[in-house]
């Protein structure tokens, strides 16, 4: 199995790297690649995820409590 330790050096991720990084199943990762709002590059049967738009997509779809990090319980 490949590791995802060198993701900071890459411009594009494979689906395998993406699902390992997110900690989701391979099937769930492939479902994401078919969403209209998910950044994906398809070249023939190859699927690649552009890292910068992917990270922006993750930020957009991540919810945190309103007081997270403010010290308020």
N, CA and C atoms as a LAMMPS dump frame, in Angstrom:
ITEM: TIMESTEP
0
ITEM: NUMBER OF ATOMS
219
ITEM: BOX BOUNDS ff ff ff
-5.0000000000000000e+02 5.0000000000000000e+02
-5.0000000000000000e+02 5.0000000000000000e+02
-5.0000000000000000e+02 5.0000000000000000e+02
ITEM: ATOMS id mol type element x y z
1 1 1 N 0.845 -1.183 0
2 1 2 C 0 0 0
3 1 3 C 0.889 1.245 0
4 2 1 N 0.526 2.215 -0.818
5 2 2 C 1.276 3.454 -0.875
6 2 3 C 0.988 4.299 0.36
7 3 1 N 1.956 5.112 0.741
8 3 2 C 1.728 6.019 1.86
9 3 3 C 1.351 7.39 1.324
10 4 1 N 0.768 8.204 2.165
11 4 2 C 0.367 9.545 1.762
12 4 3 C 1.268 10.597 2.398
13 5 1 N 2.468 10.206 2.788
14 5 2 C 3.366 11.116 3.487
15 5 3 C 3.907 12.225 2.595
16 6 1 N 3.944 12.021 1.282
17 6 2 C 4.513 13.031 0.394
18 6 3 C 3.448 13.835 -0.342
19 7 1 N 2.243 13.923 0.192
20 7 2 C 1.168 14.651 -0.473
21 7 3 C 1.48 16.129 -0.632
22 8 1 N 2.25 16.708 0.264
23 8 2 C 2.552 18.134 0.176
24 8 3 C 3.357 18.461 -1.072
25 9 1 N 4.016 17.488 -1.671
26 9 2 C 4.837 17.706 -2.859
27 9 3 C 4.053 17.545 -4.155
28 10 1 N 2.851 17.015 -4.096
29 10 2 C 2.102 16.667 -5.297
30 10 3 C 1.082 17.735 -5.663
31 11 1 N 0.85 17.891 -6.972
32 11 2 C -0.187 18.807 -7.449
33 11 3 C -1.506 18.08 -7.659
34 12 1 N -1.442 16.784 -7.934
35 12 2 C -2.629 15.967 -8.155
36 12 3 C -2.566 14.736 -7.272
37 13 1 N -3.713 14.324 -6.764
38 13 2 C -3.807 13.128 -5.937
39 13 3 C -4.521 12.033 -6.713
40 14 1 N -4.183 10.804 -6.415
41 14 2 C -4.956 9.687 -6.935
42 14 3 C -6.164 9.501 -6.019
43 15 1 N -7.142 8.751 -6.487
44 15 2 C -8.307 8.468 -5.649
45 15 3 C -7.858 7.711 -4.403
46 16 1 N -6.904 6.813 -4.553
47 16 2 C -6.389 6.044 -3.418
48 16 3 C -5.771 6.963 -2.362
49 17 1 N -4.978 7.928 -2.793
50 17 2 C -4.385 8.874 -1.839
51 17 3 C -5.463 9.711 -1.162
52 18 1 N -6.471 10.109 -1.931
53 18 2 C -7.545 10.932 -1.383
54 18 3 C -8.336 10.177 -0.33
55 19 1 N -8.717 8.924 -0.602
56 19 2 C -9.526 8.203 0.396
57 19 3 C -8.721 7.863 1.62
58 20 1 N -7.433 7.591 1.452
59 20 2 C -6.598 7.329 2.63
60 20 3 C -6.462 8.591 3.482
61 21 1 N -6.269 9.733 2.826
62 21 2 C -6.098 10.997 3.549
63 21 3 C -7.379 11.372 4.3
64 22 1 N -8.54 11.18 3.654
65 22 2 C -9.813 11.507 4.304
66 22 3 C -10.246 10.456 5.309
67 23 1 N -9.695 9.249 5.195
68 23 2 C -10.083 8.176 6.103
69 23 3 C -11.459 7.619 5.787
70 24 1 N -11.801 7.578 4.502
71 24 2 C -13.09 7.055 4.072
72 24 3 C -12.86 5.802 3.233
73 25 1 N -13.929 5.122 2.887
74 25 2 C -13.794 3.914 2.075
75 25 3 C -13.47 4.282 0.633
76 26 1 N -12.948 3.312 -0.084
77 26 2 C -12.634 3.522 -1.488
78 26 3 C -13.91 3.809 -2.283
79 27 1 N -14.978 3.104 -1.962
80 27 2 C -16.254 3.331 -2.636
81 27 3 C -16.784 4.737 -2.416
82 28 1 N -16.676 5.228 -1.187
83 28 2 C -17.125 6.591 -0.878
84 28 3 C -16.285 7.613 -1.641
85 29 1 N -14.997 7.34 -1.789
86 29 2 C -14.113 8.248 -2.524
87 29 3 C -14.514 8.317 -3.994
88 30 1 N -14.804 7.165 -4.598
89 30 2 C -15.227 7.17 -5.998
90 30 3 C -16.58 7.862 -6.17
91 31 1 N -17.466 7.747 -5.185
92 31 2 C -18.736 8.474 -5.251
93 31 3 C -18.483 9.98 -5.242
94 32 1 N -17.52 10.426 -4.427
95 32 2 C -17.184 11.853 -4.411
96 32 3 C -16.746 12.33 -5.782
97 33 1 N -15.976 11.514 -6.498
98 33 2 C -15.462 11.942 -7.807
99 33 3 C -16.568 12.106 -8.845
100 34 1 N -17.77 11.646 -8.54
101 34 2 C -18.891 11.801 -9.465
102 34 3 C -19.823 12.946 -9.071
103 35 1 N -19.514 13.623 -7.97
104 35 2 C -20.314 14.785 -7.578
105 35 3 C -20.003 15.952 -8.509
106 36 1 N -21.02 16.722 -8.824
107 36 2 C -20.845 17.88 -9.718
108 36 3 C -19.939 18.946 -9.102
109 37 1 N -19.948 19.064 -7.768
110 37 2 C -19.172 20.116 -7.115
111 37 3 C -17.775 19.664 -6.673
112 38 1 N -17.382 18.434 -7.012
113 38 2 C -16.092 17.908 -6.573
114 38 3 C -15.058 18.099 -7.675
115 39 1 N -13.887 18.661 -7.332
116 39 2 C -12.856 18.895 -8.352
117 39 3 C -12.186 17.593 -8.786
118 40 1 N -12.252 17.307 -10.066
119 40 2 C -11.674 16.061 -10.568
120 40 3 C -11.19 16.273 -12.003
121 41 1 N -10.109 15.607 -12.329
122 41 2 C -9.567 15.608 -13.685
123 41 3 C -9.641 14.181 -14.203
124 42 1 N -10.302 14 -15.333
125 42 2 C -10.412 12.671 -15.938
126 42 3 C -9.635 12.677 -17.248
127 43 1 N -8.727 11.727 -17.375
128 43 2 C -7.967 11.542 -18.603
129 43 3 C -8.127 10.068 -18.973
130 44 1 N -8.993 9.822 -19.935
131 44 2 C -9.335 8.434 -20.246
132 44 3 C -9.999 7.82 -19.027
133 45 1 N -9.466 6.698 -18.574
134 45 2 C -10.03 6.062 -17.378
135 45 3 C -9.325 6.511 -16.093
136 46 1 N -8.282 7.321 -16.24
137 46 2 C -7.548 7.811 -15.062
138 46 3 C -8.308 8.957 -14.399
139 47 1 N -8.345 8.929 -13.069
140 47 2 C -9.001 9.976 -12.283
141 47 3 C -7.946 10.595 -11.38
142 48 1 N -7.795 11.901 -11.456
143 48 2 C -6.865 12.622 -10.597
144 48 3 C -7.607 13.779 -9.955
145 49 1 N -7.202 14.102 -8.732
146 49 2 C -7.841 15.179 -7.984
147 49 3 C -6.812 16.287 -7.808
148 50 1 N -7.078 17.474 -8.361
149 50 2 C -6.142 18.589 -8.184
150 50 3 C -6.123 19.013 -6.711
151 51 1 N -4.923 19.022 -6.129
152 51 2 C -4.801 19.175 -4.679
153 51 3 C -5.353 20.504 -4.151
154 52 1 N -5.018 21.62 -4.764
155 52 2 C -5.453 22.913 -4.229
156 52 3 C -6.978 23.051 -4.272
157 53 1 N -7.638 22.764 -5.412
158 53 2 C -9.108 22.806 -5.389
159 53 3 C -9.722 21.77 -4.436
160 54 1 N -9.092 20.605 -4.312
161 54 2 C -9.578 19.582 -3.382
162 54 3 C -9.536 20.094 -1.946
163 55 1 N -8.42 20.703 -1.549
164 55 2 C -8.306 21.223 -0.19
165 55 3 C -9.329 22.334 0.053
166 56 1 N -9.58 23.161 -0.963
167 56 2 C -10.604 24.204 -0.839
168 56 3 C -11.984 23.564 -0.694
169 57 1 N -12.241 22.488 -1.447
170 57 2 C -13.518 21.772 -1.35
171 57 3 C -13.697 21.207 0.053
172 58 1 N -12.643 20.616 0.597
173 58 2 C -12.699 20.067 1.964
174 58 3 C -13.017 21.182 2.959
175 59 1 N -12.33 22.32 2.836
176 59 2 C -12.592 23.447 3.742
177 59 3 C -14.043 23.909 3.649
178 60 1 N -14.561 23.996 2.442
179 60 2 C -15.94 24.434 2.228
180 60 3 C -16.943 23.467 2.841
181 61 1 N -16.629 22.183 2.826
182 61 2 C -17.558 21.157 3.291
183 61 3 C -17.281 20.673 4.719
184 62 1 N -16.414 21.375 5.419
185 62 2 C -16.107 21.028 6.805
186 62 3 C -16.859 21.981 7.723
187 63 1 N -17.615 21.417 8.636
188 63 2 C -18.331 22.259 9.59
189 63 3 C -17.666 22.11 10.957
190 64 1 N -17.578 23.205 11.647
191 64 2 C -17.018 23.216 12.994
192 64 3 C -17.979 23.974 13.902
193 65 1 N -17.998 23.64 15.193
194 65 2 C -18.858 24.396 16.116
195 65 3 C -18.488 25.88 16.099
196 66 1 N -19.479 26.731 16.327
197 66 2 C -19.235 28.183 16.27
198 66 3 C -18.144 28.629 17.236
199 67 1 N -18.049 28.015 18.401
200 67 2 C -17.085 28.46 19.409
201 67 3 C -15.804 27.633 19.402
202 68 1 N -15.591 26.832 18.367
203 68 2 C -14.404 25.971 18.307
204 68 3 C -13.154 26.821 18.353
205 69 1 N -12.278 26.514 19.286
206 69 2 C -11.002 27.22 19.394
207 69 3 C -11.05 28.531 20.152
208 70 1 N -12.231 28.937 20.623
209 70 2 C -12.328 30.22 21.309
210 70 3 C -12.185 30.092 22.818
211 71 1 N -12.108 28.846 23.303
212 71 2 C -11.991 28.653 24.742
213 71 3 C -13.326 28.67 25.463
214 72 1 N -14.401 28.879 24.722
215 72 2 C -15.734 28.901 25.319
216 72 3 C -16.294 27.492 25.268
217 73 1 N -16.789 27.028 26.4
218 73 2 C -17.341 25.661 26.455
219 73 3 C -18.824 25.66 26.25
